């Protein structure tokens, strides 16, 4: 890309602007002298390690995803605001509940699908899905393991077919109904 040359009126305008300013430091040469110098970092002392010695530092705990409540709470509101407020306060009671405690994802997913579709066919509007909060089971291997697998998976399963057509809103349950280990699922009317 080639630069265009400045017109004489632009050069004159620049000179007028430059005449109204003061130099920061006229004694230094060039722009580089006015830049701050980076501070040197001191190396941390490292204790010597000998063969056969065990590591004494605590392992770092990694959670591979954001908290499960964040995707649920950031979804747009698709139901009546007043009903949603009552739901969040625990004033509405679920018409049915499904407990997925201790299940594997292979067992829990088909149970969830059949439960939600049957509840919608029966004309129920609010159901409670209990996932549990999950236990920390990281054995310290090279790959971090997510805990609370069902707690993370259930909101995703509810947002994809075949359940996406049946579910109107998903919200974390009130503490009286399980708190972070359960979800309210507000269903669409069956047509």
C-alpha angles and dihedrals in degrees: 000000000000123000119232120234119251118252118238093251090054091050090050091049091051092050091052091051092046092051091059094056132077125226115248096222119355093184096066124079120231133348095281093072092062094054117099116250118240115252116243115243118228116228116244114241110255121209113230116257121215129197112271094022117127126228112258098193120099116253117254115248114224126194108196097207142033118274112287093240093062099070090043094048094045096055113107118259109259099169135066109297094222092051090047091054091051089048093052091049092053093244094128118072119217117247093214138008136207121200114205096174113147096004125131119236089253091059098035099053098059091042090053093049094050093043095051095044092047092048091052092047089052090055097249117152106188125040132168122227113196114203102162123232095267132234128259106250104164107145092195096257124153092266117060115236122221116232125211093038096174091045088059098038103047096068089050093049090050092053098052131065135312091026098039091076092053100043121080100174139359121202136171110260124253115257090254089062100041106293114213092003096063141047133213110224114198109200131211119245112271112244 
